[in-house]
Amino acid sequence: MKLAYKITLTLLISVLFFSFKSNTPQTKPNNRVTVEMVTNYGTILLELYNETPLHRDNFIKLVSEKAYDNLLFHRVIESFMIQGGDPDSRDAKPNTALGEGDLGYTVPAEFNPDLFHKKGALATAREDNLDRASSAIQFFIVQGKIFNDSLLDIAETRINTKLARHEVINDVANKQLWSDYQQALEEENNESIKDYSDKIDAIAKTYTNYTKYTIPQSHRDTYKTIGGTPHLDQNYTVFGQVIKGIEVVDAIAAVKTDDRNRPIEDVLILSVRILK
């Protein structure tokens, strides 16, 4: 499974944003919307960040439409994250490959320097795309692990490698390479996918004309105490946080999975609703 999605329809998400804005619960600067997610492993309470309004409002819209009810956590990796929201996972048969379902639009990236992938972070899945836009519906909740400074230095390098890659795919000089890579993805040609991706990464190693990211000390302190997945910072949009039920996340993360990281026994999202 990939963390993400292929279709970028910025105009559509803008239309959707304005169409459901009037139905969005009103929030004050410090008054975050709380969401209750009931699973067959227990209940998780989430707060949505006002600092990421496009993701917040898109999530609220989907919850109001009951789009998440009876979907699966279809990708689970212990010490990393639990991922759900694939529309194709509703009533999916055992052994069915999941993770490619979406809603035909993406949500523009909303990176905030104060929002990072600490344990319990709610973030969006995405594929490689020129704008780092998010999946319309697929999300993940971070479980992560505890890091030391040495491991955080490695994570920081990984972040900057991704940032350099982003510069490569947006460089007009690499337009054909990017097009070939996208074609390989469409054709699900794994050999070509790896070949083109390796070429992009090789070029990225030569890039220096971009703003390198340094993990703030306050974030380092959090990663060294409660943990998380720091290598995802500034590449995936964080738009909420678990405020109750982190033990449920831990329980789901510990389930047995197959070679595609799908739980052997279904982990079901029974319902999701807005509490305030």
SVG drawing of the C-alpha trace seen along z (x, -y; Angstrom):
<svg xmlns="http://www.w3.org/2000/svg" viewBox="-25 -32 50 46">
<polyline fill="none" stroke="black" stroke-width="0.4" points="0.0,0.0 1.2,-3.5 0.5,-6.5 -1.6,-8.3 -3.3,-9.3 -3.1,-10.1 -5.7,-12.6 -5.2,-16.3 -8.4,-18.4 -7.6,-21.6 -10.7,-23.3 -13.0,-20.6 -11.7,-20.7 -12.2,-24.5 -15.8,-24.0 -16.4,-21.4 -14.8,-23.6 -17.3,-26.4 -20.2,-24.1 -20.0,-22.5 -18.6,-25.5 -22.0,-26.5 -22.6,-23.1 -19.3,-23.0 -19.5,-23.3 -18.3,-26.8 -15.0,-26.9 -13.2,-29.6 -9.4,-29.8 -9.0,-27.5 -12.2,-25.6 -11.4,-22.5 -13.9,-20.1 -13.9,-16.7 -14.6,-13.5 -15.6,-10.1 -14.4,-7.1 -15.9,-3.8 -14.0,-0.6 -14.4,3.1 -11.3,2.6 -12.7,-0.4 -13.4,-4.1 -10.9,-6.8 -11.5,-10.5 -9.8,-12.9 -9.4,-16.7 -9.2,-18.4 -6.8,-21.3 -8.1,-24.7 -4.7,-25.4 -5.5,-23.0 -9.0,-24.2 -9.2,-22.4 -8.5,-19.0 -10.6,-19.7 -13.6,-20.7 -13.2,-17.9 -13.1,-15.4 -16.1,-16.9 -18.0,-16.7 -17.2,-13.0 -18.1,-12.2 -21.5,-14.0 -22.0,-11.8 -21.1,-8.7 -18.4,-8.0 -16.2,-6.2 -18.8,-4.0 -18.1,-0.3 -14.7,-0.8 -11.6,1.0 -8.2,0.1 -6.8,1.9 -3.0,1.2 -1.5,1.7 2.2,1.5 3.2,1.8 5.5,-1.0 4.5,-3.0 0.8,-3.7 -2.7,-2.4 -4.3,-3.5 -8.0,-3.5 -10.5,-5.2 -10.3,-3.2 -13.9,-3.2 -13.3,0.2 -12.7,1.7 -16.4,1.7 -17.6,5.3 -14.2,6.3 -13.6,10.0 -10.6,11.6 -7.3,11.5 -8.6,8.6 -5.8,6.1 -6.9,2.7 -5.4,-0.8 -6.1,-2.2 -9.7,-3.5 -10.4,-7.2 -13.0,-9.8 -11.7,-11.4 -10.2,-14.6 -7.4,-15.6 -7.0,-18.1 -4.3,-20.8 -1.3,-20.2 -1.4,-22.2 2.0,-22.0 2.3,-23.8 5.7,-23.9 3.9,-23.3 2.1,-20.2 4.1,-17.0 3.9,-13.3 4.0,-12.6 2.2,-9.6 -1.5,-9.9 -1.2,-12.4 -4.0,-12.2 -2.7,-12.7 -3.6,-12.0 -2.3,-9.5 -1.0,-10.5 0.9,-9.3 3.8,-11.1 2.3,-14.2 3.6,-17.6 1.7,-19.4 2.0,-16.9 -1.8,-17.0 -3.6,-14.6 -6.0,-11.8 -9.6,-12.9 -10.6,-10.2 -7.7,-7.9 -6.0,-8.8 -3.6,-7.3 -3.1,-7.6 0.5,-7.5 1.6,-4.9 5.3,-5.3 8.1,-4.6 10.6,-6.4 13.6,-7.9 17.0,-9.0 19.1,-11.8 21.0,-9.6 17.8,-8.1 16.3,-11.6 19.4,-12.7 18.7,-9.9 15.0,-10.8 16.0,-14.4 18.1,-13.2 15.1,-11.2 12.9,-14.3 15.4,-16.3 15.7,-13.5 12.0,-13.7 12.1,-17.5 14.9,-17.2 12.8,-14.6 9.9,-17.0 12.1,-19.6 13.2,-17.1 9.7,-16.1 8.7,-19.8 11.8,-20.7 10.7,-21.2 14.0,-19.6 12.6,-16.3 9.1,-16.5 9.6,-13.5 11.0,-11.4 8.0,-12.3 5.7,-11.5 7.3,-8.1 7.1,-7.4 3.4,-8.2 2.8,-6.0 4.6,-3.1 2.3,-3.6 -0.8,-3.5 0.4,-0.3 1.4,1.1 4.8,2.1 6.7,2.6 10.1,3.0 9.7,-0.3 8.3,-2.0 11.4,-1.1 13.7,-2.1 12.2,-5.5 11.9,-6.1 15.6,-5.3 16.5,-7.7 14.5,-10.5 16.3,-9.7 19.7,-9.7 19.0,-13.2 17.7,-14.3 21.1,-13.6 22.6,-16.3 20.1,-19.0 21.1,-21.6 19.0,-24.6 16.1,-24.0 15.4,-25.0 16.6,-22.1 14.5,-21.2 15.8,-20.9 13.7,-19.1 13.0,-21.7 14.3,-20.9 10.8,-20.8 9.8,-18.2 12.9,-16.2 12.0,-16.2 8.5,-14.9 9.9,-12.2 12.3,-11.1 9.5,-10.8 6.1,-9.9 7.5,-8.9 6.1,-9.2 7.2,-8.9 9.4,-12.0 10.6,-11.0 7.0,-11.9 7.2,-15.5 6.7,-18.2 5.7,-15.6 2.3,-14.5 -0.4,-16.9 -1.1,-16.4 -4.6,-17.7 -5.6,-16.3 -4.6,-14.4 -5.9,-11.6 -7.0,-13.0 -8.5,-9.8 -8.1,-6.1 -4.5,-5.9 -4.5,-2.4 -7.0,-1.5 -4.5,-2.6 -1.8,-0.5 -4.2,2.5 -5.0,2.2 -1.3,1.7 -0.5,5.0 -2.8,7.2 -1.5,9.9 -1.3,8.9 -0.6,10.5 2.2,9.7 0.4,6.6 -0.1,5.3 -3.8,6.0 -5.1,7.4 -5.8,11.1 -9.0,10.4 -10.8,7.2 -10.4,4.1 -13.6,2.3 -14.5,-1.4 -18.1,-1.0 -19.0,-4.7 -17.6,-8.2 -19.5,-11.2 -18.9,-14.8 -19.2,-15.5 -18.8,-19.3"/>
</svg>
